[in-house]
């Protein structure tokens, strides 16, 4: 299993499909990196030589792609900034509600989590006729 920039990528897949395992690199950027590094995208990741791995790393660093920990940190800082300035998007993030204008009266279950049913408490004495 080859290791690129601190991330293990699957060796059995084509390198074009393995590169997106690095956070911040998707299919388009993977193609772009492989073109720049002059590597055939159909080669299996386990078959890459050390020289080819170094060319891939060099291509990623030359393009100054923000990846892995730096990208995660940037995203978290952006969310904290939105929450700190109390803008609408920040408030929606803080309350775990949809941020981009979706309806919430129905749906939005992914963001809101499972339903919390609010039921009525039954009086124990109601059946006996004491109430």
N, C-alpha and C positions, 0 to 999 in steps of 0.2 A: 504494500500500500504506500504509494509515494506521498511525500509530505511537502506541501508548498506553503510558505509563509505561516508556518505553525498550524496548518490544517491538514489532516489526513484526507486524501481524496481517494475514491474507490478505484482500484487498479484494473478491474475487469471491464469498466466502461470506456468508451471512447473519450479521449482527452477533452473534446468539445463538450461532452456531457458531464465530465468530472469537474471541470473548472467552476461551474456554478455552485459547487458545494462550499466554495469560499464566499462568506457573507459579503455582499457588495458587488459580486460579479454574477451577472445573469447571462443568458444565452447570447445576447448581442455583444456584450463586452468580451465574452469568451472567444467569439469568432474574431473580434477585432484584435485581441491579444495574440491569438494564434497566427493571424495574418502578419502582424508586425514581427513576431518571433520566427516567421517562416517555417512553421511546423504543420504537417498534415493533420487536419482535425480528425481523421479516421483512425489514427494510431491509438492503441490501447494505452491507458495511463501507466500500466506496469512496464511497458516496453520503452518508455522514454529514457534517454541517457541523461547523465548528470549535466552534460552541456546543454541539452534541450531544456531541462528543468531550469537551469540558470537563465536561459534566454527568455523563458516565460516570466520568471520573477523580474528580470530586468525590464521587460515590456510593461509589466504592471506598474513598476516603480517609475518608469519614464513618463507614463501617462498620468502619474500622480492620482491614481484611483484611491479613494478613501475606502478601506476595507476593514473587516473584522472589528477589533476592539475600538479603533478610532471612530468608525462609522456608528457603532452602537452608542458610544459616548456622545457623539454629536447629536444623535437623535434624542437621547435622554436630556441633553442640555436644552435642545429646542423645546421639548415638552415642558421642562421646568420653567423656562423663560415665559412661555405662553401662560402657564399657571400663575407665575409671579406677577405678571402685569394685569391679571384678572380680565383678560379678553374673553370673548365668547367661546372660542375654541379651547382655551385653557380651562374654563369652567366645565365644559362638556367632558374634557379629559379627566378632570378631577372627580366628576360624578359618574364616570364610566358609562357615559351615554354616547350615541353616535355623534360624530363631530361634523360630518359633511352634509347635513341637511336632510337625513333620512327621517321617515316617520317613526314615531315611537309608541303610538297608541296600540298598534299591533306590530308584530315582527320585532326586529332589533334584538332577537333573543341571543345572538352570538355575543353582542356587546354587553347586554344587561345581565346575562346569565340565566339560569333556570328560574321558572316562575316561583314567586313566593306567595302562595295562596294565603289570603287573609280570611279566616273563617270566623263564624260566630260561635262563642262558647255557650254550650247548652247548660241551662240551669238544672242541677241534679234534682231539685224538688219540683220541677215543672210537671213531671208525670204523676206525681202523687196528689197534685191539686192543692198544694200548700201555698202556691204563689198567687 
